[in-house]
Amino acid sequence: MRYQDAPVSQLRKLTRDYTRPSYGVIAKTAPFMVVPGKENEFDEYFTVVCSKLLGNATQDIQADVVSEPSKNLFELKQLYSETRDLNVPATFVRQKLIQMFSSSI
């Protein structure tokens, strides 16, 4: 992973645009499915995690992004908060709420 500081406002927009309400894909690069029967638990946990990561944050957050301004491209792969010890999507995998797929399909 290559983390860089990313503006919280941009991450909030990406999170809303690409992951809410069904989450589906992180940055259109890491497809996954919610484990059957865990949909409600995932929705609740997703809201909590996003709130902790982005809710009251004012400083930039570490993110692994693909950024090509010339192509108007800013894709979010992972978010990481050292103070909260959260890594998205890894935290959902550890909780057995999602199953990742290979992005080389």
Secondary structure, 3 states (H helix, E strand, C coil): CCEEEECHHHHHHHHHHHHCCCCCEECCCEEEEECCCCHHHHHHHHHHHHHHHHHCCCCCEEEEEEEEHHHCEEEEEEEEECCCCEEECHHHHHCCCEEECCCCC
